[in-house]
């Protein structure tokens, strides 16, 4: 007498697939949270090496950095640049 068995997936494979999906979801959550934190940091003037100032940047020694978090009364993010010279 031949006994026929179903062609289903073993329960071990199903459990491993569920665990893998949970781990993947946790990794995606952690990664996206850290990316959002990093992108917020890059908007800070101090993160880019600058300093928020009231007046315009001194064109000889400083460079204006656009798109930072500097707000009134100090709206200019100025980065001090070293100039090589004679």
Number of C-alpha atoms within 10 A of each C-alpha: 3 4 4 6 6 5 6 6 8 8 9 8 10 11 11 11 12 11 12 12 12 12 12 12 12 11 12 12 11 11 11 11 11 12 11 10 10 11 10 13 15 14 15 18 21 17 12 15 12 20 20 23 16 14 12 14 19 12 11 10 12 17 17 17 18 12 12 20 16 21 12 9 10 13 16 25 29 27 20 17 12 9 9 5 4 3
